[in-house]
Amino acid sequence: MSTANQPSSAPQTYLEVNNVEVIYDHVILVLKGVSLKVDKGQIVALLGANGAGKTTTLKAISNLLRAERGDVTKGTIEFDGRPIDHLTPNDVVRLGVCQVMEGRHCFQHLTVEENLLTGAFTRKAGRSALRDDLELVYKYFPRLKERRNSLAGYTSGGEQQMTAIGRALMARPKMILLDEPSMGLAPQLVEEIFGIVQRLNANEGVSILLAEQNTNIALKYANYGYILENGRVVMDGEARSLAENEDVKEFYLGLSAAGRKSFRDTKFYRRRKRWL
């Protein structure tokens, strides 16, 4: 389990999503009453299969839905006690909420360092402050310092993921929405990136809402978790409790009471999804 700072006996709720419904193109209902919260200093995992609604939930929080013809049609979203569901994406970033998009989106024609500097565009920071922020990023991602003058499009997938997270750090966020950071990366590199995220949480006080298909790695580093299916939260709890839950083992970790399942057996479950 994570060794990140545990929430105090009276934790402060930073992010609260309450009964949110999202519709695309005025027709397609994607989120069906999603509610979750992230306390200050927590790493919270949002788990589920591809298409469960994880990315849509993050985009509803960061207000990026409208660019994809999506709308929050019901419910409320608050950050640090303030409604944010009607703010612009820039204003959400200025409040301290930054999203790292799925797929390691970098400006491929810019250098690694130029990519990082774009993360500070919402701030009015002087050169000295930007230098200090860059050094902080390079402290956590020393590989980026080595590649600082390389074009981002010619760096590895892992380096691009580090660049995307580092760019978010340049905005001095209070919370990072991290979307599928393990996608397409080797297991050893995934562990390295999650370890860095854990240190950012513990040392810099950055709260994390993490959307991830890799349930095993997410629950290893998170404090709390929510499981989404078909746009609904079907289960939530402390990360350790979820990791030990037999339903979670069966349907999300590929394990059962009989041990690890083979690919040929994946459709033959010993248990059934009691939440359906």
N, C-alpha and C positions, 0 to 999 in steps of 0.2 A: 504494500500500500504506500501511498504518497507520504512523504515526510514533510510536505508543505505545511505552512502555518494553518492550524486548525481554527475554525471560527470560535469566537469567545462565547461565554455563557449567554450573552445577550447580543447575538449577531445583528449587524446592520444590513438590511435588505437593500442591495444596490439596484438590481434589475428585477422588475416584476411584470410578468406577462400574464394577463388575466382573461381567460375565456376568448382567445383570439380566433377569429375566422378569417380565412383568406380565400378570395375568389380570383381566378385568372379569366381574362376576356369576358367578364360579366357572366360566365356560365360555369366554369370548372371549379368546383369546391375542393380545395387542397388541404387547408387546415380546418379542423372541425372542433373548435372550442379548446384550443391548447392553452394550458396554464402551467407556468413554471416560475421559479425565482432563483436568483443567484445572490448569495450574501457576500458582503465585502470580504475579500481575501480568499474566496473559494475558487477551486477548479470544479466546474460542473460539466458533466458529459451529457450530450444529447445523442442518444443511440438509436439505431434502427437500420433496416435494410435500405438499399437504394430506392428512392421514390416514396419513402415514409413521410417526408415533409421536413427533414432537418434543415436543408438549405433554405427552404421557404421561410421557416421560422427565423433564421438568422437575418434574412433579407427584410422580413417584416420589422425586426428590431432596428436595423440600420437604415430603414426606409429606402431600400433599393428596388422595391417591388414595382414601382410605377414604370420604371424603365423596361419592364417585361410585361406590361399590361396587367399587373396584379394589384389588388387593393385589399386593405384590411377593412372588412365590412362589419365587424363586430368585435367587441372587447376593447381592452386598454393595454397600453405598454408604458411603463414608467421607469425612469432611471434616476436614482438618487432622489426619489420623491417628486420628480417632475414628469408630467406627460410628454412623451417624445414622438408619439405615433403620427403627429401632423407636422413635424419639423422636416426641413430639408436634410438630405444626407450630410451636407457640409456642417450644418448646425449640430447634428448628432455627433459628428467627429469632434467638433469644438467642445461639446459637453464632456467628451472623454471616452466615447465608445467607437472603436475602430474594428472593421471587419477585414479579415484576411481571407480572400476569396478562394474557393475551390479551384484547383488547377494551376496554382502558382503563377498568377497573373503578374508579369513583369513587363516593363517597357524594354523590349528586346534590343532596340537600337541605341539605348542609353547604357552607360557603364553601370556597374553595381553601385558605386557611390552616388551617381546621379539618380538612380532609382531610389536609394535611401533618402536623398534630399527632398524628393517629391513628397515624401510622407509628412514634411513639415510645412506644406503649403498653406494650411489653415492657421498657422501661427505667425506672429510677427516677431520672429526671433533674430537676434543679431548673429554675426559670424562667430563670435566666441561661444554663444549658446549652442549653435549648430555643431561647432567643433566638439564641444563636450558631449552632445547627444550622439554624434558619430562614434566617438570613443567608447561610449557606453554600449552601443550596438556591437562594435568590434570586440569589446570585452567578452560578450556572450557568444559572438560568432567570429572567432579569430580567422576562420577560413575566408570570410568575406573581406577581411583586411588584406589578405594575400591577393584576392581577386578584385580589389576595389576599382582598378582601371580597366578591367575586362568588360566587354560587352555582355550584358545579361543574357542575351540570346545564345551565347556560346559557353555558358556555364552549365553545370550538371543540374539534374532535377532537384537534388538535395540543396545545392547552392541557391537555386532559384526560390525554393521554399524558405530558406533562411533569409534571403533578400526580402521576400514578401513580409515575413514576420518582423524583420528589422525595420522595414519601411513603416509598419504600423507603430513600432516603438518610437519613431521619430516624431510622432504626433503627441507624445507624452500621454498615452491613454490611461484611463482608470480601469477600463475593461477592454479585452480583446475578444472578438467573436472569431473563432478559428474553425474554418470549414475544411474537413477532410485532410488534415495535414499529412496523413500517412499514405495518401493515394499515390500509387506508382513508385514508391520508394522501397529500397531493400530494407529488411527487418533491422539490421544493425543501424542504419541511418535513421530509421523511425525512432528507435530507442534514443539515439543521440538528440534528435529534435525534441522529443517529449521530455527528456531530461533537462534541456535548456529552458523549455516552457515552464517546467516545475521550478527551476531556479529563479526565473523572472517573477513568478508568482510569490515565492518565498522572500526574495531579496528586494524586489522593487514594489511589491504590494499590488501588482496588476492582477485583477480578477479575470478569470477565463471562463467563457462559455464555449465548449468544444463539441462540434458536430463530427461524429466519427462512426464509420461502419465497423472498424476494428474494435469490437467491444472489449476484447481482452486487454489491449494496450491502454485503452481509454480508462477502464476501471482500475487499472494498476496505478494511474497517476491522479485520478479525480478524487474529490471528497464526496461528491453526490452525483447521482445519475437519474436521467429520465429516459424511458424507452418509448419511442414513437412507432406506431403502426397505422398506416392508412390515414394519416393526418390527425391522429388522436394519441394522447399520452395514455399508455396502457399499464405502465408500472413506473414507480420511482422509489428511491430510497438511498441510504448510505451506500457508497461504492462497494465497500466490503460485503455488505448484506446482499447486494445485487449479484456480486461475483460468486457468492455461495448459494444463490437461489437455484433450485433444480430446474425451473422453467427457463431461466436465463441460460443456464448451462446447456440445456437441450436445444434451444432455438437460436441462441446467439453465439455460443462458444463452441458448438459442435461436440458437446460432451453429453453423456447421459450416465445413469447409474451403472451401466455396463461398461463405461469407458468411452474413449474417443470413437466417433463414428467414422466409417469409411465413406467415400463419395457415393458408392453404390447404394448405401443404406440411408442416405440423407432424407429420402422421402418417407421413410418408415419410422415414425416417431413412437417412442414408448409412452410419451405424454401427449396432452393436447393443450392448445392455447385456451386457457380458461377465461381469458378476457374477451374472446370473440363471441 
